[in-house]
Amino acid sequence: MFQNRLVNVMVIILVSFTLIGVVALVLFNYFETPEAGADPSIDKIIENSWQTEEITTNLNGDEIVRASFQIHTDTKSAKNELEKRDFQMNNLIIRHLAGLSAAELQSQKGIDEMESELRNKMNEMMDEGKIVRVYTTQRMIQ
């Protein structure tokens, strides 16, 4: 290869260290990422969640609803984006609630559907990360 034996040994050592470093980095990243099916811990959920203020709006009819939501994102950067988009998210929630009736919000199935639809609409607005789940933390229909 090279004329000097010392240069050959140094090149082999440098290539070996580089390969060991790359293998160690790949293994660290592989074992560090959580499994796809694993549920995050409650601390991770809270860390990546944003709580809306209490929202009061008219429903489709004569009733009004007072509600608040906890929105769980997949990453910290998604939570930061969500906090910046708070006015857009509140607008989206109010517009969605205005299209629902009190009967739709009084059943568990109706709440599940509303949360799912809100999550899908919010994900369309997000640039970084995604909304994992929308939790209804308070709901009162009058």
N, C-alpha and C positions, 0 to 999 in steps of 0.2 A: 504494500500500500504506500506508505511514506518511507523515505530513506532512513529517517531517524526512528529508532525503536521507542524512545521516550515519547515522541509525538503519537505513535500508534497506541501506546498504553493510555495516554491522556484522553485521546479521542474515544477509546473504548469505555473508559470510566465515565466520561461526560454523557455518552449515549446511554449507558446503563442507568445513571442517575435520572436522566430525563425520562426513560421508560418507567422506572420505578415511581417517579412522581406522577406521571400520567395515569398509571394503573391505580395508585393510591387515590388520586382525585376522582377517578371514575367509580371506584368502589365506595368511596365516602358519599358521593352523590347518590349512588344507587341505594345504599342502605339508609341514608338520611331521609329520603322522601317517604312520607307515609303511604301505606297501601291505599289503593283506590277505594276499596270498600270500607276502610276503617273510619269510624266516626271520630270527629275531632273532640278534644276534651272541652269541658264547659269553660275553662279559662281561655282557650283558643277561640271559642264561639263569642265570648264577651269581648275579647280583644279585637275581633274583626266585625263587630256589630255597631250599628248606629240606631239610636232611638229617636223616633219622630216626636215632635211636640204634639200635644193634644189637638186633634183636628175636629172641628164641628162644622157640619155641612148638611144641606137638605138632601133627602133621598128622593127617589122617583115616586112622589106622592106627597102626602101632607106631613110625613114624619121627618125628624132630623136624627142624625147619628153623631155621637161624640166618641171618637176612637183614637187610639195611638198604636204604633207598630214598632217592633224591633226588627231591623233588617240585617240579616247575617250575610256577610260577603266571604269570598274565598281567600282573600289576601288583605294585608294591611293597606296596600296601595289602592285597592278597590274601595276600602272603607274611606280613605282620604278623598277619593274622587266622589264618593257618595255624599260626604259631608259638604263638599263644594257645590254639589248639585242639589242641595236640600230644597231649594225653592222649586226646582223642576220636579223632584220626587213628590213634594207636597201637592203641587198642581196635578200631577198624574193621579195621585190618590183621591183628591177631591173630585176630579172629573170622572174617575171610575165609580166612586161611591154614588155620584149623582145619577148614574144609570141603573142603580140597583134599587130594589124595593125592600121594605122592612121585612117582608116574608122571606126574601132570599138571604138576609143577614141573620135570621133567627134560628136557622138550622146549622148543624155542624157541617153538613155537606155544602151549604151555601158559603160558609166561612172558608172552608178548604178551597173551594173553587175561586173565591175572591182572592185569597192569598196566592194561589197559583197564577192567576191572571195578572196580578200586580207584579209578581216576580218576573214573568215573561216580558211584560211591558218595560219594566225597569232594566232588564238585561239588554233590551234593544237600545237603550240610551247610554249604557256603560261602554267606555273605551278600554279601561284597564280592569281586568278581573271580571267576576260575575257575581250576581246575587244567588246565594245558595238557598235561602229560605226567608220568607216573610212571616213573622209571628204577630198575631193580633194580641196586644198586651192589655188593651182596654177597649170596651165596646158598650155603649149605652144608647138604646134607641128610644126616642120619645115621640 
